[in-house]
Amino acid sequence: MPYFKTILFCAVLSISACLAAAPQRINQMLSRDEESVRTFLRTQDDGKDTRYIAAFRDLNGDGISEALVYLLGSHSCGSGGCNLLILQRVGGSWKVITSMTITNPPIRVLNSTVNGWHSLGVWVEGGGIRPGYEAEMRFNGKKYPGNPSVPPAVRTKKSPPGETVIRSLENAKPLY
């Protein structure tokens, strides 16, 4: 019986060590993804005042996270909001799937899918649009709509189920 307790104790220690290391590995992966997105964004935007918020989610079910990047700066914002980029990994870099204008947080990945990609929920308000509302952005097979205030974007009557991935502008990081 003492032999069994020793084996059990060692097994619990091994599992605990693996579980303790998992968040660190996940953070390292996110840091690498975020750094590669930042490097890519610098090739697209030279605004020294630009800040960004990046969230990573698998939008198309292929097991590889896409990047949702909210840009803030004089080149990417206006009275109606700022640009949201949807980026897809290509080798060691990224390509722009969609550049959406006049979006505001919260940005949500919805549970529903169209053409194999999750729909997105973005807040629309400002630039003459009052009161604000959530617009559902559905993937058309190639990209998402570029402007949430006009069709084919769909104004939601009630908030569809999903996950908020960009809550506010608080965690924006400088691009440079």
Steps between C-alpha positions, in 0.01 A plus 500: 500500500780756572637431149159588348483824702847595377404440139176692545685789666753515213220492242320788671824701514565440129149605401522808724831600340352464149192702590710772662715532187203509257400867558861608450516314166168652394625848592820441301295393196277807532805722538649354181171545314459853629859590409456360148176699460678812622780445248242451223305811603815710478519412129142627457494811721777751566296721732710570807181564701343164407399264779340158466318226683538143371286197580563151362218256422451219251229654282490237225535176697837398354672484840710812430409829663426803290574847640238766563690827523339826606706798382493840668670803350464794266527273192243247619233685699229751424189637666320165455770275644821327400613223266484134588727265306439129466834331430572143398835333558699428184823320580690722741298813423141617457265609223204734527170316452291810573551861603183629666439870552304686771500227763496540876543256786367271613616271219352152527550162334149363463406134535333495156699420187444591135708343222710323765606816689362640826294813462627807686311754707625860499357808667393784270459850643620852432549689176129583503384153606299530822404293688765235455431139410678171438551396139548139400773456241464177301779345294406482129747228402787744441472777760283677755311820409719810512246736658268395785252783438381383157387167350609224486568574868193410707377716785423260786175534693636314801857405577570154352706254709875531473824596670622856552864507386566877508311663786631855503790722396676469836763244400612665175874464439720739303592372155837676518 
